[in-house]
Amino acid sequence: MNNQKLSELAVSNNQNVADLVCLSHLRWDFVYQRPQHLMSRFARRQRVFFVEEPIFTDDPTKLEINRREDNLWVVVPHISHSDRETRNVEEIQRELLNKLFDEQQIKQFILWFYTPMAMSFASHLQAGVTIYDCMDELSAFNFASPELLENEQKLFKKADLVFTGGQSLYEAKKAQHKRVFAFPSSIDVEHFLKARAITIEPEDQQNIAHPRFGYCGVIDERIDLALLDNAADLRPEWQFIMIGPVVKINDQDLPRRANIHYLGGKNYQELPGFMAGWEVALMPFAINESTKFISPTKTPEYLAAGKPVVSTPVRDVVRVYGENNLVHIASTADEFVAACEKALRENASERIAKADEFLAKNSWDKTWSEMQKLILESAGEGIKLASA
């Protein structure tokens, strides 16, 4: 445990404001997405402890705490292999979580779940407000725990509020809790607007020929690798750029062609620089159980960057963006290539003006503010929360 008293580092004049404890299946430094956007905004006004899943190590069991920004602290349980072999992991996590609360004097707090699996070690915590931010249907992902759905039902009973990461997910969850609210993927417009003015190429992209068709995000079972392979085969003169970590799929299963370029994961700050050099932005998602409820954050990010977008028919993309003619929708490799060709020919100024009008109504600041209002309404007596 970091010896520094984090309780002394509360936001100025807000020492009595409730802390926020977030239990996440995603790591803070993995891909900058919904949890990072929201938690960083809460951390401007109150202490936020972002608790990750454990790391198993040969070293002694401990909690590692590191400051990221403002009043946000990333908490990583390190559990020794010897403890793991002789004790219940959930019991160890519960003890470490209790230790965090004791040492950092967390008394008034909001409890925020991203994973129902955290119920196995955090169900005993009594928060002023408990929130389940259901950003994905995790039970549909590869290697999902068979206990996930059971834990989710327990979480529905515990939660005061349920937020969903998209409209389709809202429709799937609304009957399971009395206070479910849809908050689809939002956008930090100013950050991605930078792509429209950037002229200096990132070093690992500058020698790739044009035209370029780019994707950024996690590369996992949600990506239609066969479609990517076939599209690259149909247009060998086009360059397909894939940015992001490869997760839960074997490296040898990735299609390998001279015109497909895997550039690895990139920092959030770097993304506009890569997008600036693309002709078309892609969302080549597979249509399967893992994508049934997704509302990709990258859709508005691509639009803010000023890029035409081609996507497979993910339901929330079709309903929000396709039907408003903001994104080209294509199912097969042939259709995908045809949609890309259409995107290359379209009037850029008209497309950008229409996208900007849509994006003006959307921001992570607005999403955070609306969430905060619901939290204030749900707060128990005696708990002080930061105002929106």
C-alpha positions in Angstrom: 0.0 0.0 0.0 1.3 3.5 -0.8 2.2 5.1 2.5 1.0 8.5 1.4 -2.4 9.4 3.0 -4.6 9.7 -0.1 -7.3 11.1 2.2 -5.3 14.2 2.5 -5.4 14.8 -1.3 -9.2 15.4 -1.6 -10.3 18.1 -4.0 -10.0 21.5 -2.4 -13.1 22.5 -0.4 -14.7 19.1 -1.1 -13.1 17.1 1.8 -16.6 16.0 2.9 -17.8 15.0 -0.5 -18.4 11.3 -1.0 -15.7 9.2 -2.6 -16.4 7.1 -5.7 -15.2 3.4 -5.8 -15.3 1.9 -9.2 -14.9 -1.9 -9.7 -13.8 -2.6 -13.3 -13.0 -5.6 -15.5 -11.0 -3.2 -17.7 -7.6 -1.8 -16.8 -7.2 1.9 -16.7 -4.2 1.8 -19.1 -5.7 -0.6 -21.6 -7.8 1.4 -24.0 -9.2 4.8 -23.2 -12.9 4.5 -23.4 -16.1 4.9 -21.4 -14.8 4.2 -17.9 -11.9 6.6 -18.4 -14.0 9.4 -19.8 -16.5 9.2 -17.0 -14.2 8.5 -14.0 -11.8 11.3 -15.0 -14.8 13.7 -14.9 -15.9 12.5 -11.4 -12.3 12.9 -10.2 -12.3 16.6 -10.9 -14.7 17.0 -7.9 -14.1 14.0 -5.6 -11.7 11.2 -4.9 -12.1 8.2 -7.3 -10.6 4.8 -6.6 -10.6 2.7 -9.8 -10.2 -0.9 -8.6 -8.9 -3.3 -11.3 -9.0 -7.1 -11.4 -6.1 -8.8 -9.6 -2.7 -9.6 -10.9 -1.2 -12.9 -9.7 2.5 -12.7 -8.8 5.3 -14.5 -7.0 5.6 -11.5 -4.7 3.7 -11.0 -1.5 0.0 -10.1 -1.7 -0.6 -6.3 -1.6 -2.5 -3.4 -3.0 -0.7 -1.2 -5.5 -2.1 2.4 -5.8 -1.0 4.9 -8.4 -2.3 8.4 -9.1 -3.4 9.0 -12.7 -5.0 12.5 -12.8 -6.7 15.0 -10.6 -8.1 12.9 -7.7 -8.1 9.6 -9.5 -6.3 6.6 -8.1 -5.8 3.2 -9.8 -5.9 0.3 -7.3 -4.5 -3.0 -8.4 -4.7 -6.1 -6.1 -1.5 -8.2 -6.4 -2.2 -11.7 -5.1 0.6 -14.1 -4.6 0.5 -17.5 -6.2 1.0 -19.1 -2.8 -2.1 -17.3 -1.4 -4.1 -18.2 -4.5 -3.3 -21.9 -4.1 -4.3 -22.0 -0.4 -7.1 -19.4 -0.1 -10.2 -18.3 -1.9 -9.3 -15.5 -4.3 -12.6 -13.6 -3.7 -12.0 -13.7 0.1 -8.5 -12.2 -0.5 -10.0 -9.5 -2.7 -12.6 -8.7 -0.1 -9.9 -8.3 2.6 -7.8 -6.0 0.3 -10.9 -3.9 -0.5 -11.7 -3.6 3.2 -8.1 -2.6 3.8 -8.4 0.1 1.2 -11.5 1.5 2.9 -9.9 1.5 6.3 -6.5 3.0 5.4 -8.0 5.7 3.1 -10.9 6.5 5.4 -13.5 5.9 2.8 -16.8 6.4 4.7 -19.2 8.1 2.5 -19.0 6.7 -1.0 -20.6 5.9 -4.3 -20.1 2.3 -5.5 -19.8 1.9 -9.3 -19.8 -1.5 -10.9 -18.6 -2.2 -14.5 -18.5 -6.0 -13.9 -21.1 -8.1 -12.1 -18.2 -10.5 -11.1 -17.2 -7.9 -8.5 -20.3 -8.9 -6.5 -18.3 -12.0 -5.3 -16.1 -9.8 -3.1 -18.0 -6.4 -2.9 -21.6 -7.3 -2.1 -21.1 -6.4 1.6 -20.3 -2.8 0.9 -23.1 -0.3 1.8 -22.9 2.7 -0.4 -24.8 5.9 -0.5 -25.6 5.1 -4.1 -24.8 1.9 -6.0 -24.6 2.1 -9.8 -24.2 -0.6 -12.4 -22.9 0.9 -15.6 -23.6 -1.9 -18.1 -21.4 -0.9 -21.0 -21.4 -4.3 -22.7 -23.2 -7.6 -22.6 -20.2 -9.3 -21.0 -21.9 -12.7 -20.9 -21.7 -12.9 -24.7 -17.9 -12.4 -24.8 -15.4 -15.2 -25.2 -14.3 -16.8 -22.0 -17.1 -15.1 -20.0 -17.5 -16.7 -16.5 -20.5 -19.0 -16.2 -21.3 -17.2 -13.0 -21.6 -13.8 -14.7 -25.4 -13.8 -15.2 -26.1 -15.0 -11.7 -23.9 -12.2 -10.3 -25.6 -9.7 -12.6 -29.0 -10.7 -11.1 -27.6 -10.0 -7.6 -26.2 -6.7 -8.8 -29.6 -5.7 -10.2 -31.0 -6.2 -6.7 -28.2 -4.2 -5.1 -28.1 -1.3 -7.6 -30.0 2.0 -7.1 -29.3 2.9 -10.8 -28.5 1.0 -13.9 -26.9 2.8 -16.9 -26.5 1.1 -20.3 -23.9 1.7 -23.0 -26.5 1.9 -25.8 -30.2 1.7 -26.8 -30.2 -2.0 -27.6 -28.6 -2.9 -24.3 -31.2 -0.7 -22.6 -34.0 -2.6 -24.3 -32.4 -5.9 -23.1 -32.1 -4.7 -19.4 -35.0 -2.4 -18.8 -37.3 -5.1 -17.5 -34.8 -6.2 -14.9 -34.6 -3.0 -12.8 -37.0 -0.2 -12.1 -34.4 2.6 -12.8 -32.5 1.8 -16.1 -31.2 4.7 -18.3 -29.6 4.5 -21.7 -26.4 6.4 -22.1 -24.9 5.5 -25.5 -21.3 6.1 -26.4 -20.4 9.8 -26.4 -17.5 11.9 -27.7 -14.8 14.3 -26.7 -15.3 16.4 -29.9 -12.4 18.8 -29.3 -9.9 16.0 -29.0 -10.8 14.4 -32.3 -11.3 17.6 -34.2 -7.5 17.9 -34.0 -7.3 15.3 -36.8 -8.7 17.8 -39.3 -5.6 20.0 -39.0 -2.8 17.5 -38.3 -0.3 17.3 -41.2 2.7 15.5 -39.5 2.4 11.7 -39.9 3.1 9.3 -37.0 6.4 7.6 -37.8 4.9 4.1 -38.1 2.2 5.2 -40.6 4.0 7.7 -42.7 5.5 5.2 -45.2 2.2 3.4 -45.8 0.8 4.2 -49.2 -2.6 5.7 -50.0 -5.6 5.3 -50.0 -5.8 4.2 -46.4 -8.7 2.6 -44.6 -8.3 2.6 -40.9 -9.7 1.1 -37.7 -8.8 1.8 -34.1 -10.0 -0.2 -31.1 -9.6 -3.6 -29.6 -9.0 -6.4 -32.1 -10.9 -9.4 -30.6 -13.8 -11.7 -31.4 -15.9 -8.7 -32.4 -13.9 -8.0 -35.5 -14.9 -9.8 -38.7 -11.4 -11.0 -39.8 -12.7 -12.8 -42.8 -14.4 -9.6 -44.1 -11.1 -7.7 -43.6 -9.2 -10.4 -45.4 -11.6 -10.5 -48.3 -11.8 -6.7 -48.7 -8.0 -6.5 -48.7 -7.9 -9.2 -51.4 -10.5 -7.4 -53.5 -8.5 -4.2 -53.4 -4.8 -5.0 -53.1 -3.9 -1.4 -54.0 -5.8 -0.1 -50.8 -4.0 -0.1 -47.5 -5.9 -1.4 -44.4 -4.5 0.0 -41.1 -5.5 -1.8 -37.9 -4.7 0.0 -34.6 -5.3 -1.6 -31.2 -4.3 -4.4 -29.0 -5.1 -8.0 -30.1 -7.1 -9.7 -27.3 -8.5 -13.3 -26.9 -7.7 -14.3 -30.5 -4.5 -16.0 -31.7 -2.0 -13.9 -33.6 -1.8 -16.5 -36.3 -5.6 -16.1 -36.9 -5.1 -12.5 -38.1 -5.3 -12.2 -41.9 -1.8 -11.4 -43.3 -1.5 -9.5 -46.5 0.9 -6.9 -47.8 -1.8 -4.3 -47.6 -3.0 -5.0 -44.0 -0.9 -3.2 -41.4 -1.2 -4.0 -37.7 0.3 -1.0 -35.8 -0.5 -2.2 -32.3 -2.1 -0.3 -29.4 -1.8 3.5 -29.3 -2.2 6.1 -26.6 -5.5 8.0 -26.7 -3.6 11.2 -27.3 -2.1 9.8 -30.5 -5.3 8.6 -32.2 -6.2 11.9 -34.0 -2.7 11.9 -35.6 -3.3 8.5 -37.1 -6.9 9.2 -38.2 -5.7 12.4 -39.9 -3.9 10.2 -42.5 -6.8 8.0 -43.4 -9.2 8.4 -46.3 -11.9 6.3 -44.7 -12.5 5.1 -41.2 -13.7 1.5 -40.7 -15.8 -0.5 -38.3 -15.5 -4.1 -39.6 -17.5 -5.7 -36.8 -18.6 -9.3 -37.0 -22.4 -9.7 -36.5 -22.5 -12.2 -33.6 -23.6 -12.4 -30.0 -20.7 -10.3 -28.8 -21.7 -7.3 -31.0 -25.5 -7.6 -30.6 -25.6 -4.8 -28.1 -22.5 -2.7 -28.7 -22.6 1.0 -29.3 -19.0 1.7 -30.5 -17.4 4.8 -29.1 -15.3 5.1 -32.2 -18.3 6.0 -34.4 -18.6 9.6 -33.2 -14.8 9.8 -32.8 -14.3 9.0 -36.5 -17.0 11.6 -37.4 -15.4 14.3 -35.3 -12.1 13.6 -37.0 -13.8 14.5 -40.3 -13.7 11.0 -41.8 -16.3 9.1 -43.8 -17.2 5.9 -42.0 -18.1 2.5 -43.2 -19.5 -0.1 -40.8 -21.1 -3.5 -40.8 -24.8 -3.5 -39.7 -24.3 -3.3 -35.9 -27.8 -2.6 -34.7 -27.1 0.6 -32.7 -24.8 1.9 -35.5 -27.6 1.4 -38.1 -30.3 3.0 -35.9 -28.3 6.0 -34.7 -25.9 6.7 -37.6 -27.0 4.7 -40.6 -30.6 5.8 -40.7 -29.3 9.4 -40.5 -26.9 8.9 -43.4 -23.9 9.6 -41.2 -22.3 6.2 -41.7 -22.3 3.8 -44.7 -23.6 0.3 -43.8 -22.4 -2.8 -45.6 -22.6 -6.5 -44.8 -20.4 -8.5 -47.1 -16.8 -7.8 -48.3 -18.2 -6.8 -51.8 -20.6 -4.4 -50.2 -17.9 -3.1 -47.8 -15.6 -2.3 -50.7 -18.4 -0.7 -52.7 -19.3 1.4 -49.6 -15.7 2.5 -49.2 -15.6 3.5 -52.9 -18.7 5.6 -52.4 -17.2 7.2 -49.3 -14.2 8.2 -51.3 -16.4 10.0 -53.8 -18.7 11.9 -51.5 -18.7 15.6 -50.8 -16.5 16.1 -47.8 -17.7 19.5 -46.8 -21.4 18.4 -46.8 -20.6 15.3 -44.9 -18.6 17.1 -42.2 -21.2 19.8 -41.8 -23.9 17.2 -41.2 -21.7 15.2 -38.8 -20.9 18.4 -36.8 -24.6 19.2 -36.5 -25.2 15.8 -35.0 -22.1 15.9 -32.7 -23.0 19.3 -31.3 -25.7 17.5 -29.3 -23.4 14.9 -27.9 -20.5 15.0 -25.4 -19.0 13.1 -22.5 -19.5 16.2 -20.3 -23.2 16.1 -21.1 -23.4 12.4 -20.4 -21.5 12.9 -17.1 -23.8 15.7 -16.1 -27.0 13.8 -16.7 -25.6 10.8 -14.8 -24.6 13.0 -11.9 -28.1 14.4 -11.7 -29.6 10.9 -11.4 -27.0 10.1 -8.7 -27.9 13.2 -6.7 -31.6 12.2 -6.9 -30.8 8.7 -5.7 -28.4 9.7 -2.8 -29.2 8.4 0.6 -29.7 10.7 3.5 -26.5 12.0 5.1 -24.3 11.5 2.1 -22.8 14.6 0.4 -22.2 14.5 -3.3 -20.5 16.9 -5.7 -23.0 18.9 -7.6 -23.1 18.6 -11.4 
